Amino acid sequence: TSSHTRLGVLNNPSSKIKEDNTAIARGILTAFLTQNNSSLKSFLSKLTKEETAKSLAAGTKMAKFLIPGMDDDAFEKKYNTIGLDIIKTHQMFCQEVLKLLPGQMAVVSNGR
């Protein structure tokens, strides 16, 4: 709730990383990289709904879920080029540094 709070997301998938099973993870990362805070919050709320996941799994394009106020061009360019290496890097960090099991969730906090 503070303007001094920062949020980041690391992906720690439990299954093999492929384009068809990383749409939401890539969407979240892309939004963090391309959107302002107000658009980011609204988009993440929409993207993390179960019906959105089902729709994406059924073949709906990510562009359908963009919301008014987002920088659509920046999002689409980044989303189409983000690749899977960043998710693999997140997975490696989670498992090698944080010692998490594949798919295991955790909260990491670093405060003053």
N, C-alpha and C positions, 0 to 999 in steps of 0.2 A: 504493500500500500504506500510505501515511501517513494519519492522521486529518486532516492538514492539506492534503490534496490535494483539489482541486475539479475537477469535470468538467462540461463543457458541450458541447452539440451544436448546430451550425449546419447547416441544410439548404441544399444547393446543387444542386437538381435540374436535370437536363439536358432534361427534357420539360415540356410545358405542365402547370401545376399545376391538378389537379382533385381532387375528393373521392375518386374511386375509385382514384387512384394515389398518394394520400398517407396511407393508413391507418396504415402503420408510422411514418412521420414524426410524424403527429399523436399516435399512441400514445406514442411516446418523449417528445415535448414534454409531453404530459399527465401522464405518469408523473413527470417531473422536477418538475412543478408541484404534484403532489398526494400523493406518496408519501414515506415515510421511506427512509433509505438502504438498509436490509436488504431491504425489499420491492422497491425500485427496482432493485437489482442483479439479483435473481432474475428479475424481470419482464423486464428488458432482455435477459437471457440467453435467455429463452424467445422474446421477440419478434423477435430478430435471427436466428432459425434459418430456413433456406430453406423447410422444410415449413410454417412459420407464414406466410411470405409467400405461398406457393402457396395455402394454405387461405383466407387473407384475400382473395386475388384471385378465388377461386372463390365468394366471397360469405359466408364465415363471419363472424359478428359478433365484434368486438373483445372483448366481454364473455366469450367462451368462453376467452380466454387469460389472464384475471386469475388470480392465484395466491392461496393462503391467506395471510392477514396484510395484504393490501392493503386500503386504504380504498376499497372498491368504489363506494360512493355518490359520493364526491368525484371519483373517476376518471371514472365514467360521465357525471356532470353536466358536467365540464370537457371531456371528449372530444366530447360532443355539441354543444358550443358554441364550441369553439376556433377554428373557421373556417380559412380559407386565407390570410388576410392576414399572419399571423405567418410562414408559410413563404415568402410572397412577399417579406417584409421581410428574412428571412434570405438569400434568394437575391440580393436587391439588395445587401446588405452584402458578401456573398462576392464578387460580381462587381465592384462599384464601389469598395469599400475594400480588400479583400484581393487584387483583380485576378485572381481565379480564373476560368477558363473554365467555362461551364455543365457541371455534373457533375464537375468536377475536385475531387479531395480534397486536404486539407492538414491539418497539425497545427499549431495555434497554441499557443505556450507563453508564459506570463508568470510568471516566478518571482522570488523575492527574491535 
